[in-house]
Amino acid sequence: MEHVRRTNSRVRPAVAVAALVALAGCAGERPSEDRVEAGPPPVTADIDCAGSGKVQGSGSTAQQNAMKRWIDQYQRACPGVRVAYNPVGSGAGVAQFLRGATAFGGTDSALGEQDVKISRTLCAGGQAIDLPMAGGPVALGYHLPGVHGLVLDAPTLAAIFDSRITAWNHPDIRRLNPGVRLPDLAITAVHRSDDSGTTQNLNAYLSGAAGDEWPYEAKKAWQAKGGHSAVGSDGIAAAVAGTQGAIGYFELSFAATQKIDTVRIDTGAAAPVAPSAESASRGIAQAKVVGRGDDMKLEFDHGTSADGAYPIVLVTYEVVCDTGNDPASLPALKSFLAYTAGEEGQKLLPAIHYAPLPDSVATRVRKIIATLA
């Protein structure tokens, strides 16, 4: 399929919802219409466009705000290609990809062995691989009027989300926040009701940093006791924003969009660490590539106490076939992913509260995308 180099295309930062709606029916869910805050000034896009094609993706809600911006910028530069992304959650996104409903799946946790085994039927002559695309902190948002800069640590968070600490003036919370007037208010802990890579990353952090205080495995399904549930990162953010005493977890851009206060984590570093693109980048920089071959699965140090390193980080992966992708969508898929992993796609991430990939990781991802077949 013809590729066209688009240079000096002026790209407006507005979010294009129409691009998401165009193909959403393929995945059977209505895409989210949440908006991200205004981004940076218009930039010049230098994108190697496919001449035409349609690319449908679905999955992680944590990356949906990045996807909206990427799709908007890409389609302004490459009007012959239609890209849609349906934020149905990591578990559903991987499932839809594995049954051939989408060209790529978005997930906040790497594929399991069983997923890879199933993918060999879909990916003729190959298998599914994980391609990191954007990083960021898993923010813990809370709603306590008059309380800003709340500090919590891993054992206290474990007790809150396991319904063992149920009031905001509990001694363990007061100990971490000396001089702060904490209300005698019940805690409403909100977790994901759908299988979620964000949940898995929070589970991994609590398991690694809270020890015996968190006896649950790092799985996509929520396992702890009690609490309330909501669908998607946007659902948890809405529940926290609308409920005094609530606390929940979601990607940082949801907190920024809805003006939700976020927890600073006491990691044992010189000072508690707030979630930000910069602090997440410091956490992600300590990750190791543990995938085999072209699989780029990363392993994080959730127990880090490095100064300024936020410990609850995730990387969203795009799941594709290394070989055996649909020939009809492959040129457009490679063009779009090359853009998102490239300098143009990565440099817009900090303005919308995501962390760009480390250069060493991004370079390798781009090389793998070029070899997809």
C-alpha positions in Angstrom: 0.0 0.0 0.0 1.2 3.5 -0.8 2.9 5.5 1.9 2.9 9.3 1.8 5.3 11.4 3.8 3.3 14.3 5.3 5.5 17.2 6.5 4.8 20.6 7.9 1.1 19.7 8.5 -0.3 22.0 11.1 -1.9 19.9 13.9 -4.4 21.3 16.2 -4.5 19.9 19.8 -8.3 19.5 20.0 -9.5 16.1 20.8 -11.3 14.4 17.9 -14.1 12.2 19.3 -15.4 11.5 15.7 -12.3 9.5 15.0 -13.1 7.2 17.9 -16.7 6.8 17.0 -16.1 5.9 13.4 -15.2 2.3 13.9 -16.2 1.7 17.5 -19.1 -0.6 16.5 -16.5 -3.2 15.5 -15.7 -3.9 19.1 -19.3 -3.7 20.4 -18.9 -0.9 22.9 -19.5 2.8 23.0 -16.2 4.7 23.2 -15.7 7.1 26.1 -16.4 10.8 25.4 -14.2 12.1 28.2 -12.1 15.0 27.2 -8.6 15.8 28.1 -7.4 19.3 29.0 -6.0 21.6 26.4 -2.6 20.6 25.2 0.5 22.3 23.9 0.4 24.8 21.0 0.1 23.4 17.5 3.1 21.4 16.3 4.5 20.4 13.0 3.9 16.7 12.3 6.3 14.7 10.2 4.5 11.4 9.7 5.1 8.6 7.3 1.4 8.1 6.3 -0.2 5.1 4.8 -2.1 6.0 1.8 -5.4 4.5 3.1 -6.7 1.9 5.5 -8.7 1.4 8.7 -7.2 0.5 12.1 -9.4 -0.6 15.0 -8.0 -0.9 18.5 -9.5 -1.4 21.9 -8.5 -2.0 25.5 -6.8 0.0 28.3 -8.7 3.0 29.6 -5.5 4.3 31.2 -4.2 5.2 27.7 -7.4 6.5 26.2 -6.5 10.1 26.6 -3.2 9.6 24.9 -5.0 7.6 22.2 -7.4 10.5 21.6 -4.5 12.9 21.1 -2.5 10.5 18.9 -5.5 9.7 16.7 -6.4 13.4 16.3 -2.8 14.4 15.3 -2.3 11.4 13.1 -5.5 11.7 11.1 -5.0 15.4 10.5 -1.7 14.6 8.9 -2.9 11.3 7.3 -6.6 11.9 6.2 -6.6 8.8 4.1 -6.4 6.5 7.2 -9.2 6.0 9.8 -8.1 5.0 13.2 -10.5 4.2 16.1 -9.8 3.1 19.7 -12.5 1.8 22.1 -11.5 2.1 25.8 -13.2 -1.1 27.1 -10.5 -2.1 29.6 -7.3 -4.1 29.3 -8.9 -7.5 29.7 -11.6 -6.9 27.1 -9.1 -5.3 24.7 -6.8 -8.3 24.8 -9.8 -10.7 24.4 -11.1 -8.7 21.4 -7.7 -8.8 19.7 -7.3 -12.5 20.3 -10.6 -13.3 18.6 -9.6 -11.1 15.6 -12.0 -8.3 16.2 -9.3 -5.6 16.3 -5.9 -4.8 14.7 -4.3 -4.1 18.1 -5.2 -4.4 21.7 -4.2 -2.0 24.5 -3.3 -3.3 27.9 -1.6 -2.0 31.0 -0.1 -5.4 31.8 1.8 -7.7 29.5 0.3 -10.8 27.9 0.2 -14.0 29.9 1.5 -17.4 28.7 -2.0 -18.5 27.9 -2.7 -15.4 25.9 0.4 -15.9 23.8 -0.5 -19.6 23.2 -4.0 -18.6 22.0 -2.5 -15.9 19.7 -0.6 -18.4 17.7 -3.9 -19.4 16.1 -4.7 -15.8 15.2 -1.2 -14.8 14.1 -0.5 -17.2 11.3 3.2 -18.2 11.5 3.8 -15.9 14.5 2.4 -14.8 17.9 1.3 -11.8 19.8 3.9 -9.4 21.3 3.8 -6.5 23.7 5.0 -3.1 22.5 5.3 -0.5 25.2 3.9 2.8 24.0 3.2 5.2 26.9 4.0 5.3 30.6 2.6 7.0 33.6 1.8 6.9 37.2 -1.2 5.2 38.7 -2.6 8.1 40.7 -4.6 7.6 43.9 -7.3 10.2 43.8 -9.2 11.2 46.9 -12.1 13.6 47.9 -11.6 15.2 51.2 -12.6 18.9 51.3 -10.0 21.1 52.8 -7.3 18.3 52.8 -4.6 18.7 50.1 -1.3 17.0 49.7 -2.4 13.8 51.6 0.4 11.4 52.4 -0.1 7.6 52.5 2.3 4.7 52.4 2.0 1.1 51.0 0.8 -0.6 54.3 -1.8 2.1 54.9 -3.1 1.9 51.4 -3.3 -1.9 51.6 -5.4 -1.6 54.8 -7.7 1.1 53.2 -8.3 -1.0 50.1 -8.8 -4.2 52.1 -11.4 -2.5 54.4 -9.2 -2.7 57.5 -8.9 1.1 57.8 -12.4 2.6 57.3 -12.2 6.2 58.6 -10.0 9.1 57.5 -9.0 10.1 61.0 -7.5 6.6 61.7 -4.2 6.8 63.7 -2.1 5.4 60.9 -3.3 8.1 58.5 -2.8 10.8 61.2 0.7 9.6 61.8 1.6 10.2 58.1 0.0 13.6 58.1 1.0 15.5 61.2 -0.7 18.8 61.7 -3.4 18.0 59.1 -7.0 18.1 60.3 -8.4 14.9 59.0 -12.2 14.5 59.2 -14.1 11.9 61.1 -15.5 10.6 57.8 -16.0 7.1 56.4 -13.6 6.0 53.7 -15.3 4.9 50.4 -12.6 2.9 48.6 -13.4 2.5 44.9 -11.9 -0.3 42.7 -12.4 -1.5 39.1 -15.3 -3.9 38.5 -13.8 -4.9 35.1 -10.6 -6.8 34.5 -7.9 -4.1 34.4 -4.2 -3.7 33.9 -4.4 -0.7 36.1 -5.7 -2.9 38.9 -2.9 -5.4 38.2 -0.3 -2.7 38.5 -1.8 -1.5 41.8 -1.9 -5.1 43.0 1.8 -5.5 42.0 2.8 -2.4 43.9 1.0 -3.3 47.1 2.2 -6.8 46.9 5.8 -5.7 46.5 5.8 -2.7 48.8 3.3 -3.6 51.6 4.4 -7.2 52.0 2.1 -9.3 54.2 -0.3 -6.4 54.5 -1.5 -7.3 50.9 -2.0 -11.0 50.5 -3.4 -10.8 47.0 -1.8 -11.7 43.7 -1.0 -9.2 41.0 -4.0 -10.0 38.8 -6.3 -7.9 36.6 -9.4 -8.8 38.7 -9.9 -7.1 42.0 -9.6 -9.5 45.0 -9.6 -7.5 48.2 -12.5 -7.2 50.6 -15.3 -4.7 50.6 -15.2 -1.4 48.9 -17.2 -0.1 45.9 -16.7 -0.7 42.2 -16.9 1.2 39.0 -16.2 0.4 35.3 -13.1 1.9 33.8 -10.7 4.6 34.9 -13.2 7.2 34.0 -15.9 5.5 36.1 -13.6 5.4 39.2 -12.6 9.1 38.7 -16.3 10.1 38.4 -17.1 8.2 41.6 -14.3 9.8 43.5 -15.1 13.3 42.2 -18.8 12.9 43.3 -18.3 11.2 46.7 -16.9 12.9 49.8 -14.6 10.5 51.6 -13.8 8.5 48.4 -10.4 7.2 47.2 -9.7 5.4 44.0 -7.0 4.7 41.4 -6.6 5.8 37.8 -4.2 7.3 35.3 -3.1 10.8 36.2 -4.8 12.6 33.3 -8.2 11.7 34.8 -7.3 13.4 38.0 -6.1 16.5 36.1 -9.2 16.6 34.0 -11.6 16.4 36.9 -9.5 18.4 39.4 -9.1 15.5 41.8 -6.5 15.7 44.6 -3.9 12.9 44.5 -2.0 11.1 47.2 1.7 11.6 47.8 3.4 8.3 48.5 5.8 7.9 51.4 8.3 5.4 49.9 11.1 5.9 52.4 12.7 8.5 50.2 13.8 12.0 51.5 10.3 13.3 50.7 6.9 11.8 49.8 6.5 11.5 46.0 3.6 13.0 44.1 2.4 11.4 40.8 3.7 13.3 37.7 5.1 12.6 34.3 8.6 13.3 35.6 8.3 11.2 38.8 6.8 8.3 36.7 9.7 8.6 34.2 12.1 8.2 37.1 10.3 5.0 38.1 10.0 3.6 34.6 13.7 4.2 33.9 14.5 1.5 36.5 12.4 -1.1 34.6 14.0 -4.1 32.9 13.0 -5.7 29.6 12.1 -9.3 30.4 10.2 -10.3 27.3 11.7 -12.8 24.8 12.5 -12.1 21.2 10.5 -9.1 20.0 8.2 -9.1 23.0 9.0 -6.0 25.1 7.4 -6.9 28.4 8.9 -4.7 31.2 9.4 -5.5 34.9 9.3 -2.7 37.5 10.8 -2.1 40.9 7.7 -1.3 42.9 9.6 -1.1 46.1 11.9 1.6 45.0 12.9 4.3 47.5 14.8 6.4 45.0 14.3 10.1 45.6 11.7 11.6 43.2 10.7 8.1 41.8 7.0 7.5 41.9 6.5 3.8 42.7 3.1 3.0 41.2 3.8 3.1 37.5 2.5 1.4 34.5 3.3 1.2 30.8 0.5 0.7 28.4 1.3 -1.9 25.7 -0.1 -2.2 22.2 -0.6 -5.9 21.4 0.0 -7.0 17.8 1.1 -10.0 15.9 4.8 -10.2 15.1 3.8 -12.1 11.9 0.3 -12.8 10.6 -1.4 -9.4 10.9 -4.3 -8.7 8.6 -2.8 -7.6 5.3 -5.7 -5.1 4.7 -4.8 -3.1 7.9 -1.1 -3.8 8.2 0.3 -0.8 6.4 -1.9 1.6 8.2 -1.3 -0.2 11.5 2.5 0.1 11.1 2.2 3.8 10.1 0.1 4.7 13.1 2.2 2.8 15.6 5.4 4.1 14.1 4.0 7.6 14.7 3.0 6.9 18.4 6.4 5.4 19.2 8.2 8.0 17.3 9.5 11.4 18.4 6.3 13.2 17.2 4.0 10.9 19.2 6.2 10.7 22.3 6.9 14.4 22.8 3.2 15.3 23.3 2.8 12.9 26.2 4.0 15.0 29.2 1.5 17.8 28.4 -1.3 15.3 28.9 0.2 13.7 32.0 1.9 10.7 30.5 5.5 9.7 30.6 7.4 9.2 27.4 9.2 5.9 26.9 12.9 5.9 27.8 14.9 6.4 24.6 16.4 3.0 24.6 13.0 1.4 24.8 11.4 3.6 22.2 14.2 3.0 19.7 13.8 -0.8 20.0 10.0 -0.5 19.7 10.3 1.5 16.5 12.6 -1.1 15.0 10.2 -3.9 15.9 7.2 -2.1 14.3 9.1 -1.8 11.1 9.4 -5.6 10.9 5.7 -6.4 11.6 4.3 -8.7 8.9 
